[in-house]
Amino acid sequence: MVSSLEPRVPEGIDITHPSIARVYDYLLDGKDNFAVDRAVADKLMASHLEPKRLALANRDFLVRAVRFVAEQGVAQFLDLGSGLPTSPSVHEVARDVVPGARVVYVDHDPVVIAHNRALLATGDGLVTVRADLRDPQAVLGSEIVKDCLDFAQPVAILLLSILHFIGDEEDPEGIVARYRDALAPGSFLVLSTGTSQGADPGMVSGTRDAYQDYSTPFRLRSHAEVLRLFDGFELADPGVVLMQDWRPGKTTDRVPLKATNLSGAGVKR
């Protein structure tokens, strides 16, 4: 039975299995999560991984990276694995630089889709699509996506804190390459993903256990592996670096994280 304290469960939602988006929502003090999601988050926090600081650092990176890309004149964004709405959102940041910037939010979680359609995709040039980012053909072939974005012009692909939930057997390099091949010159790839670089083995093990309890893959990658994801892109300075070291702003938390993401942005020439 669902507790009276739980949010209303939309029809067709499986609350016996955690959602990465809802775990992230809980870590950012959101309300769109269920007991199963909180159990994963609590186990992550028990591992002393500092998941809340990590979630906040990833959100801060999103803001810095989207602003940087918009300042290069890019006015179209494809946010893959967008997660539940938080502020500032991708379109809020982009439109602060390029008024009228167009954004497509993509996620496969029906709770995410319902909330994004209600709260984010409420104006011209803002849409939400339910699709699995691991199927580039379905995403890029969506009529909704094609109606919103002109792939003859530069588009920024955002893959933020999501690729570590894609196992090697699913060919993450191939997935990224298929999106890259659809992009016009001047387009950007922006990504952040969990790294084994400098991570404490005990915390890595605890994090993997927290997700594997629910059959959720978790794959940290090395610097060399993340660099390969940028094949076909020219990296912007400072290259692929720890997330908090990528063009830090005045408000960026510079206290070292016990575990972090590698992040970068690259342009297709």
N, C-alpha and C positions, 0 to 999 in steps of 0.2 A: 504493500500500500504506500502511496506517495504521501509524505508528510504535508500537513497544512502549511508548513513553512516553505515548501518547495514552490517554485514558479509553476504556473499551469503548464501541463505537458501537452504540446501539440500532437494531434493525431499522427500516428506513424513514427513517433520518435522513440528510439530504443534508449531507455535510461539505465539499462543494465550494463552498458559498455561506455567507457569514457570517451569524450570528444576532446581532441587537442584544443580546439577553439574555446570550449567551455572551461577547460583547465586553465588556460591563459586568462580567460575572463575572470575567473576566481582569483588568480594571482594579482590581477589589476583591480581587485575590490569590486568587480561587477556582480550582478545579481542573476545572470542568465546561465546558471550552472546547477548541477544536481549532486546528490550525495556521492555518486560514483566518481564524478569529476573532482570533488573536494578530497576524496580519499587518495587519489593519485597526487594531487597537489600537496596534501599533508605528508605523504610519504616522501615526496621530493624535498620538502622543507626539513623533514627529520634527517635526511642525508646530509644536511648542512651545505647543500648546493647553492643556497641563496637564490631560489627560483624567482622570487618576487623582484629582487634587484635585477636579475637577468631579464625578466619581462619588461621592466621599466627601461633598461638600457637598450633593448631591442626597439621599443617604441621611440626612444630618443634618436636611435640610428635612422629609423624610418623617416622621421621629420627632417633630419639633416640631409639624407640622401635624396629624398623627393625634392626638397628645395634646391639642392645642387643640380639635379637633372633638369628641373624646370628653368633654372637660370641659364642652362645651355640652349634653351629655346624649345625643348620638348613639351608638347601640349597634350599628349595622349599617354595614358597609363593603363596597363593590364595587371591588376593585383591578384596574383595566383595564391590561393589559400589565404584569403583575406582575413578570415576570422570575424569575430563579433565586433560591432562598432565600438570604437574608442575615439576620443578627441585629443588632439587634432587628427582627423582622418586624412587619407591620401588626397582627396579632392580639396579639402580645406587648405592643406599646405600648398598644393600645386596651384590652386586658384589665387592664393595670396601673391604668387609670382606671375602667373599667366591666367588672367581672368578668362573664364570659359574653357579651361582645360577639361578634357574629357576622360572619364575614368570608368573602367569596367571592373567590378569586384566579382571574383570567381571563388566559389567554395562548394564542397559537396555535402556539407552538413545542413539539413533542412532547417534547423534552429537558426543557424547563421543566415541563411537565405531569407527567412521570414523577418528577422530583425533588420538586416541590411536593406531589404526592400522598403520597410517601413520608415527607417531612420536615415539611410544614406542615399539611396537611389531615388531621390524625390524631386529631381530637377532635370532640365535638359542636359544631355551629355553625361548623365550618371545612371548606370544600370548595374544590376546584379544578375549573375548567371549561375545556375546550379550545374556544376560540372566538376569532373575530377581532373586536376591539373596533370595527372599522370597520363592523360589521354589528349595530347596536343591537337590531334585531328578533330576531336569533338569540340574542344574549346575554340580553336581557330575557325572551325566550320560553322559555328553557331551563327545563325542569322542575326541574333541580338548583338553579338560581338561585332560582326561585320557592319551592321547598321550604325554602330557607335564609333568604331575606330576605322581609320583609313590606313591600311598597312602599306600604302604607297608612300606614306609620310612617316617620319620617325615615331616610334612607340617605345615607351619604357616598360620592360617586363620586370615585375617585382616578385621575388621569391624570398620572403622574409621569415626566417626562423621556421622553415617548413621542410627543407630537404633532409634534415636528420631523421625525419619520419618516413623516408623512402629508402628501402634497402637496396643493396647493390644488385640483387637479382631483378630489380625493376628498372635498372639501367638509367640512373639519374643523369649521366652525361648525355645519353641519347635523347632523353626528354628535353633537356635544355637545348640541345642542338636542333631539335625540330622546331622549337620556338624561334631560335636564332635564324634559321633558314627562311622563316616567314617575314623577317624584319627588313625594313629598308635601311640603307646606310644612314648613319646618324642616330640610329636607335640605341637604347641602353639596356643592359642587364644589370639589375641591382639585386644582390643577394646577401643573406646572412645565414650561417648554418653552424651547428654545434661542432666544436673541434676537440680533438684529443690533445692539441698542443698545450702543454702546461697544466693539463687537468689532473687532479688527484685520482689515482686509480680506484680508491675506495668510493669516492663520490660518483665516479663514472659507473661503477658496478651498482651502486644504490639507485642511480637514475635509470639504468637499463632495467633493473628489477622492477621498479615502480611501473614502468610501461609494459614490460613483458608479462606482468601479472594479468594484463588485459589483452594480451596478444597484439600489442602495438609495437611495431618495429622502432628501434632507436639506434642510429648509426652515426657515431662521431667520425669526422674526417680530418685528415692531416692537411697541412698547408699545401702540399703538392697536389693532393686530390681536389682541393677547392680551386686551385689555379687551373686545373684541367676543365672545370666547369665553365671557365671564361674563354675557352678556345674559340677563336673567331672574333674576339672582342679586344680592343685596346684598353688596358686598365688606366683609369684616372688615378692620379696621385691621391693617396700614398700607396696604392696597390691593394693587395689582399692583406689585411692586418686585423688584429683583435678589434672587436666592434667599438669599444670605447676609444680606440686610437684613430678611428677613421674620421678625419676632419672634425675633431671635437669642438663643440661650441662652449660658450661661457657657462652653460648650466650642465654640461656633461659631467657625470659622476666619474671622477678619475681614480677613485679608490679601487685597487685591483679586485676583480671578481675571482672567486674560487674556481669558477668554470665559466666559459664565455663562448661567444661565437666568433668565427672569422667572417669578415665582411668586406665587400668591395663593390665597385661600380665600373662597368666597362662599356665603351662605345663601339658599335659595329661600323667599320670603315668600308 
